[in-house]
Amino acid sequence: MSICINCIWEEFSVPLKRFIKKRVANDQDAEDIFQEIFIKIHSNIGSLRNDNRIHAWIYRIARNTITDYYRNQNNIETTELPGDMESSKEEELSANPEIASCLKVMIGNLPEIYKQAVLLTEFQNMTQKELSEEMGISISGAKSRVQRARKMLKEMLLDCCQLEIDRRGNIIAYEHKNSECKYC
């Protein structure tokens, strides 16, 4: 196996940064996660058994590292502040993991064909072309399923919560519209 770390850096650094920044609200944390991912790639490149699977292997490391980041954020002990002194930064950090847990429930409530489409494309990083082959449908059919699933999720989320979004499209705060929301 002859895998060049510099080649991996050249090929994956830009799309990997974009992948991370879509999932992490804070730029500094995204950069830290990016560096940690490349350390893991460098340290574990010898465990890759099939060069053809390097893309999936790298994105698996990325997803796991992002998951670890959110898990660690939830385990940080904080001192309770009076309600009027709460930091907006703390709210910003807690918004995405909480929304993510709501989205998991919402995805579970999608019709099966849409649930499968969104899980494969968004969580297993499958392209829509690969999705069409996996599901035995046309590429346009796969694209339609993914778009419909995303639209359904957006409608469920907006019915449930009022979202505050930053200039890059990241959720920085939210508020429940309905106390009887079955998702959150």
N, C-alpha and C positions, 0 to 999 in steps of 0.2 A: 504494500500500500504506500503510495507516494503522494501524500497530501501536504501541500505547502500552506503554512499558517498565513504567510503574507498574501497568498492567493485567496484564501478564505476571507481575510480582512478586506481585500479589494472588492470581492464579489458581494459580500454580505453586510458590510458596515452600514451603508446607506439604507438599504431596505430594512435591516434589523433595527436601526435607530427609529425609523418610521413606525415599525411594528410596535416597539416599546412605547413610543410617545403617544400612540393611539390608546394605550392601556394604562398609562401612568400620568397623572395630572401634573406632577411637579417636574420641571425640566432637570433640576439637579439630581433628583432621584432617578429619573430616566437615564441620565448619563452614568450614574453609579451602577445601575443595573446593567447597562450596556457593557461597562468595563468588567463587571463580575462575570457576565456571560462569556466574554472573550478569554478571561482567565480560566473558566471551566472548560472551554473548547480546547485551549492550549494544554491544559492539564490532562484532559481525557481523550485526546484525539486518538491515542493508541487503542482505545476500547471500541472505536468504530470498526465494525466488521465488513461493511459494504460501502465502498466509495459512492455508489449510486444513491445511497440513502442519506447523504450528508445534509441535504436541505432539510429533510424531516428531522434528522438528529439535532441540527442546530436550533431549529424552531421549537423542538421539544425542550431543549435546555433553556431557551428563552422563556417559554410558557412556565416551566417549573420555577425559574428564578423570579419571575413576576409574581407567581403564586406565593413563593416564600416571602417576598417583599410585603405583600398584603397581609400574610399571616403574621409576620413580625410586627407590622403596624398595629394590628389588633391586640398583640400581647404586650405592648409598651404600657407600663404603669404610669398613670398621670394623677396629679392632685386635682381634686374637684375645685373648681372656681365658682364663685357666686354667679348666678345666671347672667347678670349684666356685664360680667367681665370675661365671658367666654371668648376665646380667640377664634377669629374667623378662619385662621389657618388650620386649627384643629378640625373645624367643621369641614373645611375643604378636603382634608386628608381622609376624613371618615365617610364622605359622600360616595365615592366610587365603590368601595367594598360593600356598602349597604345596598346601593343600587344593583350591584352585581348579584347579591343574594336574591333580590327581588326578581331580577331578570331570569335567574335559574328556575324559579318557580313559574314565571311566565312562559318560559320555553317549554317547560313540562306540560303546560296547558294548551300548547299549540296542537292543531291536528297533526297526526303522525308524519305525513309527507312533508309538512313545513318544518316540523321539529327536526326531522332527520336532515333536511337541507341546511338549516341554520347551524346545527351541531357540527356537521361535516365541514362546512366552509368557514365558520367563525372560530371553532374550537380545535378542529383538527387540521386547520390551514390547508384544506383541500381547495383546489381551483374549481371554478364552475364547470370547466371542461371535464375535469376528473369526476366531479359530482354527476354530470350527465352520463358518463360511462358507468359509474357505480350504480346509478339508479335505473339505467337502461332507458334514458329519455334523451331528447334532443338538447343541444346546448341552450337554445332559446327557452326550452321548457325548464331547464335547470335554473337559468337566470330569473325566469318568472317566479319560480318557487322561492328562491332566495329573496327576491324583492318583496314578494307577498309576505313572507315570514317576517322580514324586517319591518314592513309596514304594520303588521299585526302587533309586533312587539312594541313599536313606537306608540301605537294607539293605546295598548294596554298600559304602558308606562305613563303616558300623558293623561289618561283617565284617572290614574292612581295618584300621580305626583305632579307638583309644580316644580319645574327644573330651572336652575340658574346655570347658564353655560358661559364659559369664557370665550375669548376671541378665537381660540383654536378648536372649539367644539367640545371641550371637556366639561363634564358635569362637575361644578364646584360646590353646589349646594342644592338641596331639594327640600320640599315640604309636602307632607301628605295632604291631598285634597280631601280625602275621604277616610275617616277612621275605620270604615268597614271594608277597606281594600283587602281582597283575599290573597294578594300576592306579597304584600310587605308587612 
